[in-house]
Amino acid sequence: MTTGKEKFKQYLKKIGSGENTSSGLNRKESEEAFNLILHSDATPAQIGAFMIAHRIRRPEPQELAGMVDAYVNLGPTLTSKTLQLRPICFGIPFDGRTRTAPIYPLTALILVSAGQPVVLQGSDRMPIKYGITTAELFEALDLKLTGLSNSQVQNCLDENGLAFIYQPDHFALAQRLKNYRDEIGKRPPIASMELIWTAHQGEHLFVSGFVHPPTEERAWEALKMLGESDVISIKGLEGGTDLPISRPCITGQLKNNQSKRLILHPKDHGCSGKDMEWINLHLWRKHALDGLTNKGPLQQALRWNAGVYLWFAGISQSLEAGLDKAEEIMSEGSAKCTLEQLIHWRSKITA
């Protein structure tokens, strides 16, 4: 019987044979290779070699799709209850933020306040950036979204319209790969795949961040293979889904296998300014709580982000209507109330 080590060796030969002789794996081979990696049936030397070989040659769309297949089959799952609006699923880099103040946790609270469900995913401090994480940002707002079972996360989505898949709690197989990311010192192909994977099964709007156009193109092709029919790609801050206010926002839409580019100009809507730098968690908390009530230095960035996503989600019929809706939610304190309701929901579980 062929061992996992011997089987994996064949896949490694295909992608690591040199510039003229290496070739990509097909989708099924990529899925099986990642099954072997996740189950540690490949050796550490093989896994490290696989990651760095893929880093050099870049994973092809069908390889990314195969990686997602492995995660879908082995990872956590979420579903939407009957008659619930389809969620927005955000593909955000797991290694966090280090240069700019995150907006997306606040955007999520405004979306939920408007009745739009949101699914987020992330991990603890992750190589190679070891940036501030989603879990830390919400905890700074007194909302602890870690230490929950998968069923409790599902319950939060059902009751409150917000779900956060936390890799250390919900996907131990994937969390094992953290050390490899640190040891090779470069973002491995897993980092690209994480931007197009979601634990949510069923209809949703998928929003994925990107940095370079070739990355976006590969992601689009992979998402088509995966059957994602409604996708928004964002050239966001630090490769995430936060829209900048300091420059035009480059976005793309993939709908029913048709793609188009959309450039949004915050200055045309009174939202331009400087993207706020990341300083520390204490200062971010203060600005975040102010922003939720339409005050402080994050006010314009939050209005812009929430307004655009309300429009993308179809909650608002136009961008201007989305911006007005976001400002209304902020001014009335509805997002702050949503945060307090989530904190209360979490406290009942702790009790």
Secondary structure as UniProt FT lines:
FT   HELIX           4..15
FT   TURN            19..21
FT   HELIX           27..38
FT   TURN            39..40
FT   HELIX           44..57
FT   HELIX           61..74
FT   TURN            82..83
FT   STRAND          88..91
FT   TURN            94..95
FT   HELIX           104..113
FT   TURN            114..115
FT   STRAND          118..122
FT   TURN            127..129
FT   HELIX           134..140
FT   TURN            141..142
FT   HELIX           150..160
FT   STRAND          162..166
FT   HELIX           167..170
FT   HELIX           172..175
FT   TURN            176..177
FT   HELIX           178..184
FT   HELIX           189..194
FT   TURN            195..196
FT   STRAND          205..209
FT   HELIX           213..225
FT   TURN            226..227
FT   STRAND          230..234
FT   HELIX           237..239
FT   STRAND          249..255
FT   TURN            256..257
FT   STRAND          258..264
FT   HELIX           266..269
FT   HELIX           281..292
FT   TURN            293..294
FT   TURN            297..298
FT   HELIX           299..313
FT   HELIX           319..332
FT   HELIX           334..350
//
